[in-house]
């Protein structure tokens, strides 16, 4: 259902965010995408003609509150019908449902009616059945009975999510939503799966809201999940991430520390706790947390990158180097890691190795002006390939013409090449942009005067 922390970390490329035990997009790809795929008005109309007792989603939710208002338990089964040969869709490519879909729905509707239930069309090839006085076990059996009505050739499949009222603080109407969340959960196990609504269903729902940028709604889902399972460390970690993204650091730390207390072997909340400390400027505590995470699972990209970065910020390139080398081995597509490694090697006087690191950055991102400028400076520092150095520095200035430092470096290369007039022009531009180039302006002017005098 969810990826393991090891797989998750090693496939990530960013370093400026929390680590999330997020559900991947398998379910969305299998069952058609969104949580609530809408059907066309033609499909709704044609199905309503064929099944006059069929409601829409809102009608089902209202009926669950009114018609079943004094009944408990209530079971809602949400189903998604799929076909390998496309026979559930209109044979002429139009939006109206095919006769095959109508034929499949007939026996399923009969099963619902026999239980005294009501049902609704809730999306493309999606239906929900509200069944009075049935629990989750009975709901699974109903879903299995509906699966048994499908053609025996196996070309069609029915995936189902089951939810029951009462559950926690959920209303009868919200039980319909819960059944749809359970259906999304079932999609992770493939066509034909049947899954009951639980804390994991809410984790998946919260993940999708988080990915869509609705952080407050995601928090609500994770908190609902924790009411069902207070010891679910994935939910706690996800809740902490949401609070962290919103810069609610006290709540984030509470969630991460609870997760660590419940599952001290889990690396994600340990890393995320360190990342909160880093955001708060508590560097020593952040480093301790990252080192603890590295001891749990060595060479996780985000972990070793931040350890290396903290050592670099503290002026300790010798201690940073092994962690930054681990970072680029863990993720050889991270420009940030190669850039930090290049700076580290440069500080250690390893110019040749630093050049290779910056070359890797430029290969990943040819428009990285800072790395182009640094690469040009290093070529010039080695006293060779000054023409190459000038080209690199010129590219950096083309990309970032308002950067005084990049213009200053270009001026230095021009000066080394003996191109005194353009060197002076770059130094003057650099000074105008706020970089202290006074000494180089004077040197260029002095050399120009000496050249004229000779």
Protein Blocks (a to p, Z undefined) as FASTA:
>chain_A
ZZcfklmmmmpcbfbbccdddddfklmmmnopaablcddfklmmmmmmmmmmbccfklmm
mmmmmmmmmgccddddddddddfklpmpcfklpabdcfklmmmmmmmmmmmmmnopacdd
fbehiacdddehiafklmmmmmmmmmmmpcfklpaccddddddddehjbcfklmmmmmmm
mmmmmmmnoghiacdddfklmmmmmmmmmmnopamlmmmmmmmmmmmmmmlmklmmmmmm
mmmmnopaklmmmmmmmmmmmmmmbmklmmmmmmmmmmnopaklmmmmmmmmmmmmghif
klmmmmmmmmmmnopaklmmmmmmmmmmmmmkbfklmmmmmmmmmmnopaklmmmmmmmm
mmmmmmlmklmmmmmmmmmmnopaklmmmmmmmmmmmmmmmlmklmmmmmmmmmmnopak
lmmmmmmmmmmnopacklmmmmmmmmmmmmmmZZ
